[in-house]
Amino acid sequence: MERREERQRDVLAPIADFLFEVGMLKRTPRTGLQFLGSGSDSVAEHILRATYIAFALGRLVPDVDRDRLLRLCLVHDLPESRTGDLNYQNKKYVQVDEKAAVRDLARTLPFGSELEALLDEFNARQTLEARLANDCDQLELLLLLKEEKDRGNPQADEWIPFALRRLQEPISQRLGRCILATHSSDWWFAERGDWWVWAGKDAPAAAADPGDEGASG
């Protein structure tokens, strides 16, 4: 019994380490927002929405391996738990050995070789799933930029064309244009009716007809 538990600990301890490491992504900021001048986002938040984009987009593309697409999005920025997030300005001057980061991250994990293969596929952009996963990465940035534009940041407009040009698949390009044509608050504030005055309750009698007081006066 003790030997079996020791063997399980040998397998589970690296997984526990891995899960703690994944938590670092919650505390790793997306550094490009420093240059945008507004917004706040972690790498973990970015990965989450990119994966939801993959979930939606995968249902619109015939013959795509949806499970693989989701896994590619889930791990695409995993090495940033070790390297941090480098924005485009940083990349002019700083080179990161992502291969070494991935190799060290995966070395003790029973699924380490799968992580390495997924990241290699994502970076190569040769398969349909990899191209779509890269598009999901850029569509998530596009959503963030549209949110900041809607909040009044004019610089977002200057960034948007570059994100659009990175989209590879036609369905991704169409979704990108749809995102830009949609206000970021429409999902909850599209119907601007009386609900937003009294939250569904009956209006007080004095406020029911604002014209009554003037008429009686």
N, C-alpha and C positions, 0 to 999 in steps of 0.2 A: 504493500500500500504506500509506504513512504517513498519507495523508488519511483512508483508511478507518479506520485505528486511532484517529486523532484524533476522528473522528465517533463511534466506539464509546465512546471515553473520555467524550465529551460526554454520551452517554446513560447510561453506566454509573456515572459519578462521583456523580450524585445518588442512584442506587440504593445505592451503597456508603455514602453518608452516612445514608440511610434505615435501612439495616441496623445501622449503629452506633447510631443513635437508638433503634431497637427494643431494643437491648441495655440501654439505660438503664432499661427496665421491670423488669429483673432487680434493679436497685438502688433501685427506688422502692417503699418500704414501704406497706402498707395501714394507714393511720393510725387506723382505727377500733379496731384491736386495742389501742391505748394505753388506750382507755376500757374495753374488755372486761377488761383486766388480765392476759391470758395469750395465748399464741399468737404465731406469727411467720409472716408471709407477705408476698411481694412481689406487685406488680401482675402480673408475668409469670407467676408461679405460679397466681394467680387466673384469668388468661386461659386458661392451659393446661387446667385442670380444667373451666372453663366450656365450653370447646370440646369436650372429651370428653363432657360432659353433652349437648351439642347432637348429637354423633355418635350417642349412644344414643337420645335423645329423638326425633330425627328419624325413626327407624325405627318409631316407635309412632304417628305421626300421618299419616293418609292425606292425600295431595295436597300435602304440604309440599315446598317446594324445598329439599332437604337440603343441596345445595351452597351455596345462598345463606345458609341458616341457619348453616352452619359459618363462612362468611366474615364474617357479622355478628358472631358471637361472637369471632372472631379479632381483629377491629379495634375492638371496642366500647370498650375503655379505652386505645386507642392514644394519644389526645391527652395522657394523663397523663405521657407522657415529657417533656412541656413544662410542664404545669400542676401536676403532682403529684397525689396522691390526696387529695381533700377528704372528710372524714367528715361525718356529719350535723350534728355540733356546729360544725365549721368553716363549713358552708354557711349557718348562721344569720347569719354576719358577713362572709363573704368571697364575692365574686362573681368567677367566672372567665370570661374571654372565650374559650370553647372554640372558637367559630367562627373566631376569628382564629388560634388555635393550629392548627386543622385546615387552614385556608387556607395558612398559612405552611409547614406540614409537606408539603402536597400540591403546592405551587406548581411545583416543578421536576421532579416525578416523572411519568414517562410514564403511570402508572396513578393519578395524583393525583385525577382526577375520579371514578374508581371509589371510592376511599377516602372522598371527600366524600359521595358518594351513599349509600354503606353506612352511614356515621355519621348522616346525616340520617334515613335509614329507621329505624335503631335507635332514635334519640331520639324519632321521631314515634309509634312503636308502633302503626301503623295496619295493617300487613300481618301475616298469620299468622306469617311467619318472624320479624318484628321482635318480636312479642309473645312468641314462644317463646325468642328470644335474650335478651330481658329476663328471662324466667323462668329461663333457664340461669344468668344472672348472680346471681339471688337463690338458686337452688338450690345454687350453689357456696358462697355465704355460709352457707346452712343446713347444709351438710356440715361446714364449718369450726366452726360453733357447736355442732353435735352432737359433734364431736371434742373440743372444749374442755369441754363438759358431761360427757362420759365421763371426762375427765381430772380432774374434780372442781371445775370452775369453776361455781358456782351462778348467777353473773350471766348466763351463756349462756341460762338458762331465761327470763330477762326479755326477751332480744332475739328469741328464736325466734318468738313470735307475730307480731311486726312483719314479719319476713321472710316468714312464711306468708301474711300478708294481701296482700303485693305480688304473689303468684303469680296470673296471669291465666287461663291455660288449664287445663281440667279435668285433663288428663294430668299437668301440672306439679304441681297440687295433690295428686293421688294419689301421685306420686313423693315429694313433700315429706313426706306422712304416713308413707310407707314408710321414708324416711330416718330419721325420728324414732323409728320402731319398731325400728330396727336398731342394734345396738351397733357402734361404729366399728371394733372389732377382730374382728368376727365373720368377716370374709373370710379371716382366717388363723388365728383362735383359736376357731373355733366348736366344733371337736371337741377337748374337753379330756381326752384319754386318755393312755395310757402313753407315747406319743411324746414328750411334754413332760417326761418323767422321764429317759429314756435316749436320746432322739433316734434311735429306731429300732434301737438296738443291743440285744443281749441283756443283761438285767440281771445284775450280778455275783451269784454264788451266794449270798453272804451277805445280799443285799438282795432275793432272789427271793421270799421269803416272810417278811415281817416278823414273822409270828406264830410261826415255828418256834422262835426262840430262847426266847421266853417259855414255849412248851410244853415244851421240853426242860429248862428250869430248874425 
